[in-house]
């Protein structure tokens, strides 16, 4: 069911916050919404969406308009695709990278699309291409499809704002085993999940944390897909950079053309660079498509990739410059064998003692509101 228009004024805040309600079969939840008009550069809170089958035209359009992403992918295809067989996984309704492969001189292109609506539109797109006779469109998950002959180049933009969340490691590992030649090149080449200590409220540059209006239809589709509300990963668009209170470190490393690990454990130490409070970590993408290419850093470049906030401590812990947090970041596959889940443990050492916390971020769940941040954002 669509989001209801009922609005209830939130109490205790100077910001124009309201509580709106969305519901489906057997469930109903409030959503804290910032109804004030935003700007292109203002921080905004959305649910993560890349790892879920909820894409619509607006989401596809935003990806295709991402200049910082696109020039890097194009540069790699122009180097590798000519006279080769190219596989595009998750091609989308416009066959975006399949078409770029053809434009770069690929001898043959295989394009795969799992979503039914996107596949139907992609079929129409393919019928209108002058060079479409060199492309074959397949419907289904890449892990369940076969191609012959095997591809010599594989391109897929299946990286989320939490980079590995869309299952890139498992999907590319499967492609390397079954769909690609032994010397095949994968685009992108490398992706890192970078992490730093933050306080959730500080990410919004003085505004009270709340979802933007545009988040409501995405939350509706996510909860319908899941069968009810769950603690979605929190996607922060344009986070206030001054909210980052520590140095950063990579907690996930996806070497698509090297030693690709599907499940990983990372232990890193984050050192506080100034006084403040810490209640969780912010993660973001760093990616390159060629070994010698300038990496895309989602915290610095203008890109459709945002950052993901993962809560740890129930309340902000005061810190001083030089305090450290030992962070364990574990990536494990969910039940579907494709999409990862994340298990974080933080141990924050300050003058007041050692503070420990843990957060588990599942792919899907029937549990909700396990942390105060979620109880605030989804009020009863």
C-alpha positions in Angstrom: 0.0 0.0 0.0 1.2 3.5 -0.7 2.4 5.8 2.1 -0.5 7.4 3.9 -0.8 11.2 4.0 -1.6 11.3 7.7 0.9 13.6 9.5 1.5 14.0 13.2 3.8 16.8 14.4 6.9 15.5 16.2 7.5 16.9 19.6 10.6 18.4 21.1 12.3 19.5 17.8 12.7 22.9 16.2 13.0 21.2 12.8 9.9 20.7 10.6 9.6 17.0 11.5 6.5 15.0 11.0 5.6 11.3 11.5 4.1 9.7 8.5 2.7 6.1 8.3 3.3 3.4 5.8 1.6 0.0 5.9 1.2 -3.3 4.2 -0.2 -6.7 4.8 0.1 -7.3 8.5 2.3 -4.4 9.3 2.3 -0.6 9.9 5.0 1.7 11.0 5.7 5.4 11.6 8.5 7.1 9.8 10.2 10.3 11.1 10.3 12.7 8.1 12.0 16.0 7.6 9.4 17.8 5.4 11.4 20.9 4.8 12.6 21.6 1.3 16.1 20.3 0.7 18.9 21.3 -1.6 21.3 19.4 -3.8 24.1 19.8 -1.3 22.2 19.4 2.0 22.6 16.2 4.0 19.6 13.8 3.5 18.7 10.4 4.9 17.5 7.6 2.7 17.3 3.8 3.1 19.9 1.8 1.2 18.4 0.4 -2.1 21.1 -1.0 -4.3 21.0 -4.5 -2.9 17.2 -4.8 -3.2 14.9 -5.4 -6.2 13.2 -2.0 -5.8 14.7 -0.1 -8.7 12.5 2.4 -10.5 13.2 4.9 -13.3 14.5 7.6 -11.0 17.1 5.3 -9.5 18.3 4.2 -12.9 18.4 7.7 -14.2 20.6 8.8 -11.3 23.1 6.1 -12.0 23.3 6.8 -15.7 23.9 10.5 -15.0 26.8 9.8 -12.6 29.6 11.4 -14.6 32.3 10.5 -12.0 31.4 6.8 -12.2 30.8 6.7 -16.0 34.1 8.1 -17.3 36.0 5.6 -15.3 34.0 2.6 -16.6 34.2 4.0 -20.2 37.9 4.4 -20.0 38.3 0.7 -18.9 35.9 -0.5 -21.7 37.7 1.5 -24.3 41.0 -0.1 -23.3 39.7 -3.7 -23.0 36.5 -4.3 -25.0 37.7 -4.0 -28.7 37.3 -7.2 -30.6 36.5 -9.1 -27.5 33.4 -10.8 -26.0 31.9 -8.7 -23.2 29.5 -9.8 -20.4 27.4 -7.1 -18.8 25.8 -8.3 -15.5 22.8 -6.3 -14.3 22.5 -4.4 -17.6 19.3 -2.5 -16.6 16.5 -1.2 -18.9 18.8 0.8 -21.1 21.5 -1.8 -21.6 23.8 0.9 -20.4 27.2 -0.9 -20.2 26.3 -3.4 -22.9 25.8 -0.4 -25.3 29.1 1.1 -24.1 30.8 -2.3 -24.8 29.4 -2.2 -28.4 30.5 1.4 -28.8 34.0 0.4 -27.7 34.2 -2.2 -30.4 33.2 -5.4 -28.7 32.9 -8.4 -31.1 29.9 -9.7 -29.1 28.1 -8.7 -25.9 26.0 -10.8 -23.5 23.7 -8.7 -21.3 22.0 -10.2 -18.2 19.1 -8.7 -16.3 17.2 -10.3 -13.4 14.3 -7.9 -12.7 11.3 -8.7 -14.9 10.3 -5.1 -15.6 13.8 -4.0 -16.4 14.3 -7.0 -18.7 11.1 -6.2 -20.7 12.3 -2.6 -21.2 15.8 -3.8 -22.1 14.3 -6.1 -24.8 12.6 -3.0 -26.4 15.9 -1.1 -26.1 17.8 -3.9 -27.8 15.3 -4.0 -30.7 16.0 -0.4 -31.5 19.8 -0.6 -31.6 21.5 -0.5 -35.0 24.3 -2.8 -33.8 22.0 -4.9 -31.6 22.7 -8.0 -33.7 26.0 -8.2 -31.8 24.2 -8.4 -28.4 22.3 -11.2 -26.7 20.0 -10.3 -23.8 19.4 -13.0 -21.1 16.8 -12.9 -18.3 17.8 -14.1 -14.8 20.4 -14.0 -12.1 23.9 -14.4 -13.6 24.6 -17.1 -11.1 21.9 -19.3 -12.8 22.7 -18.5 -16.4 25.2 -19.9 -18.9 26.9 -18.3 -22.0 28.9 -19.7 -24.8 31.5 -18.8 -25.7 32.9 -17.5 -22.5 33.5 -13.7 -22.1 36.9 -12.1 -22.1 35.7 -8.9 -20.4 33.1 -8.6 -17.7 31.5 -5.3 -16.7 29.0 -4.8 -13.9 28.0 -1.8 -11.8 26.8 -3.9 -8.8 28.5 -1.8 -6.2 26.4 -0.2 -3.5 26.9 2.8 -1.2 28.1 0.1 1.2 30.3 -1.3 -1.6 29.9 -5.0 -1.3 26.3 -5.1 -0.3 24.9 -5.9 -3.7 26.8 -9.1 -3.8 29.6 -8.1 -6.1 32.1 -10.5 -4.5 29.9 -13.6 -4.9 28.6 -12.6 -8.3 32.1 -11.9 -9.8 33.6 -15.0 -8.1 30.9 -17.1 -9.8 31.5 -15.4 -13.1 35.2 -16.1 -12.9 34.5 -19.8 -12.3 31.9 -20.3 -15.0 31.3 -17.5 -17.4 34.8 -15.9 -18.1 38.0 -17.0 -19.8 41.0 -17.6 -17.4 42.6 -14.3 -18.5 39.4 -12.2 -18.6 39.4 -8.6 -17.3 36.7 -7.4 -14.8 35.5 -3.9 -14.7 35.8 -2.4 -12.1 39.2 -3.5 -11.0 39.2 -2.7 -7.2 36.8 -1.4 -4.6 37.3 -0.6 -1.0 34.9 0.0 1.9 36.3 2.8 3.9 35.2 3.4 7.5 35.6 6.2 10.1 34.1 7.1 13.5 31.2 9.6 13.6 28.3 10.8 15.6 25.0 10.2 13.7 23.5 13.6 14.5 26.6 15.5 13.4 26.2 14.0 9.9 23.2 16.4 9.3 25.0 19.7 9.8 22.8 20.9 12.7 19.5 19.5 11.5 17.6 16.8 13.4 18.1 13.3 11.8 15.0 12.2 9.8 14.3 10.6 6.5 13.6 12.8 3.5 10.2 12.7 1.8 11.7 10.8 -1.1 12.6 8.0 1.3 8.9 7.0 1.9 8.2 5.1 -1.4 11.6 3.3 -1.1 10.8 2.3 2.5 7.4 1.1 1.3 8.8 -1.1 -1.4 11.6 -2.4 0.9 9.2 -3.4 3.7 6.7 -5.0 1.2 9.6 -7.0 -0.2 10.8 -8.0 3.3 7.3 -8.8 4.6 7.4 -6.1 7.2 9.7 -3.4 8.7 13.3 -4.1 9.5 16.3 -2.1 10.4 17.3 -0.9 7.0 20.9 0.4 6.4 20.9 4.1 6.6 22.1 5.9 3.5 23.4 9.4 4.2 23.6 11.6 1.1 26.0 14.6 1.3 27.0 13.9 4.9 28.7 16.8 6.7 32.4 16.0 6.3 33.2 17.7 9.7 31.2 14.9 11.3 34.1 12.5 10.6 36.0 12.5 13.9 38.8 10.0 13.2 41.1 8.9 10.5 39.7 6.2 8.1 40.7 2.7 7.2 39.6 0.1 4.7 37.3 -2.6 6.2 36.5 -4.5 3.0 38.7 -5.0 0.0 37.3 -6.3 -3.3 40.1 -7.2 -5.7 38.0 -8.2 -8.7 41.1 -9.0 -10.9 43.1 -10.5 -8.0 42.5 -12.5 -4.9 38.7 -11.9 -4.5 37.5 -12.9 -1.1 33.7 -13.5 -0.8 33.7 -13.4 3.1 36.2 -11.2 5.0 37.3 -10.2 8.5 39.1 -6.9 9.0 40.5 -5.5 12.3 41.4 -1.8 12.1 42.3 0.9 14.5 40.7 4.3 14.1 42.4 7.2 15.9 40.4 10.3 16.9 41.6 13.5 15.3 39.7 15.9 17.4 37.3 16.1 20.5 33.7 15.2 20.1 31.4 12.2 20.6 31.2 8.9 18.8 28.2 6.5 18.4 28.9 4.6 15.2 30.9 4.4 12.0 30.4 5.8 8.5 31.4 3.7 5.5 31.8 4.8 1.9 33.1 3.6 -1.4 36.5 4.0 -3.0 36.8 2.5 -6.5 38.9 2.3 -9.6 38.3 0.7 -12.9 41.9 0.5 -14.1 45.1 -0.1 -12.0 46.6 3.3 -12.9 43.3 5.2 -12.8 42.5 8.0 -10.3 40.2 6.3 -7.7 36.7 7.6 -7.2 36.2 8.5 -3.5 32.5 8.9 -2.6 33.3 11.2 0.3 35.1 13.6 -2.0 33.6 13.3 -5.5 30.2 14.2 -6.7 28.6 10.8 -7.3 25.4 8.8 -6.9 27.2 6.6 -4.4 26.5 8.0 -0.9 27.7 6.8 2.6 26.2 4.3 5.0 25.9 4.9 8.8 26.2 1.8 11.0 25.3 2.4 14.7 27.3 1.0 17.6 26.9 2.7 20.9 23.5 3.5 22.3 24.7 7.0 23.3 27.4 9.2 22.1 30.7 8.5 23.9 32.9 11.6 24.5 36.3 11.4 22.9 39.5 13.4 22.7 42.1 13.6 20.0 44.3 10.5 20.2 41.6 8.2 21.6 41.3 5.0 19.6 38.6 2.6 18.5 39.5 -0.9 17.6 36.9 -2.0 15.0 36.3 -5.5 13.8 34.3 -5.6 10.6 33.1 -9.0 9.5 31.4 -9.7 6.1 29.5 -13.0 5.9 27.1 -14.2 3.2 23.4 -14.2 3.9 21.1 -17.3 3.3 20.9 -16.5 -0.4 24.6 -17.1 -0.8 25.0 -13.8 -2.7 24.3 -10.8 -0.5 26.5 -10.1 2.5 25.6 -9.3 6.1 27.8 -7.2 8.3 28.9 -7.9 11.9 30.7 -4.9 13.6 32.3 -4.8 17.0 33.8 -1.6 18.4 36.1 -1.2 21.4 36.5 2.5 22.2 39.4 3.5 24.5 38.9 6.9 26.2 39.9 8.6 29.4 36.7 7.4 31.1 37.4 3.7 30.3 36.8 1.1 27.6 33.4 1.1 25.8 32.3 -1.9 23.9 29.4 -2.3 21.5 28.3 -4.6 18.6 26.0 -4.1 15.7 24.7 -6.7 13.2 23.3 -5.5 9.9 21.4 -8.3 8.1 20.3 -8.5 4.5 16.7 -9.0 5.5 15.1 -9.6 8.9 11.8 -9.9 10.8 13.3 -7.9 13.7 13.2 -4.2 14.0 14.2 -1.3 16.3 17.2 -3.0 17.9 19.1 0.3 18.4 17.9 3.7 19.7 18.6 5.3 16.3 16.0 3.1 14.7 13.5 3.6 17.5 13.9 7.4 16.8 13.5 7.1 13.0 10.6 4.6 13.2 8.5 5.9 16.1 5.5 3.8 17.2 
